[in-house]
Amino acid sequence: MSRPPLWQLPPGVASGTWEYTHSPHIASDYDRFLAGSSICRLDAQLIEQLFPPLASGETTLVADLGCGTGRSLIPLVQRGYHGLGIDLSQAMLQACRQRAAAAGVSVATLRANLAQLEGIAADSVDDAICLFSTLGMIRGEKNRQIALQHVTRILRPGGRFVVHAHNRWAAWSDPGGIAWLARSAWQAGVAGTTEFGDRVYPYRGLPDMFLHSFSRRELGGALRRAGLEVTAIFPLTRRADRWLPLPRCGGPLRAGGYIAIAIKPPRDR
């Protein structure tokens, strides 16, 4: 598969991300690759805690931004929710529909770039989720902010947004992590070639996967600037298998990532 030149890529989509979303093997092997993943188990627990089964007759639409093969969306639909899966990968969306059918449910899917969600009507979604660091796969602060502004726009007043992000400061204890932090800070502050927290790395046969890691302050600030009200930011362990114990004791350095919960303020405020 030939990559388009940089100037032809959609906003916020890095070259590696484009190849990721257009490589059939990524989708076909996705579930096997993630089998037993600690963060997948945590996501499942999160869905169970935040989205109780709906009573008969209730109608609630949840949009999954970067739904992949539907590992979080399908359990929601099984709990009575209507599901809208959004992903840039057509192969992922096809796998999501196939998994839903095998589970005896149906989901609506939309192929879209998260920084270009103009096709979704305002105030049309009850809740939205964006898990597995999908927000960090959007390149450029401006593009991430546009994506979050779309989230605010499509949510109904009072609607929730649940998002996961990696913690950049966790790198200090990784092999070579301090050098990476210093290099990333220099490239962002002096060279101006990237943003602090940007990383390009090999992933599942792809040479240059892109991911942006956040600080807690950066994540909360981005949500607030988009017009969302942050109700909680939970730090996770390095393995992302549970909430971080004793988060006040060096939490910014010990946390592997964060789960943030925000709401779109009601109009009467």
Secondary structure, DSSP 4 states (H G I P E B T S, - for coil): -PPPPGGGSPTT--HHHHHHHT-HHHHHTHHHHHTT-HHHHHHHHHHHHHSPPPPTT---EEEEET-TTSTTHHHHHHTT-EEEEEES-HHHHHHHHHHHHHTT---EEEE--TT--TTSPTT-EEEEEE-TTTGGGS-SHHHHHHHHHHHHHHEEEEEEEEEEEEBGGGGGGSTTHHHHHHHHHHIIIII-SS-TTEEEEEETTEEEEEEE-B-HHHHHHHHHHTT-EEEEEEEE-TTSSSBPSSTTTTHHHH-SEEEEEEEPPPTT-
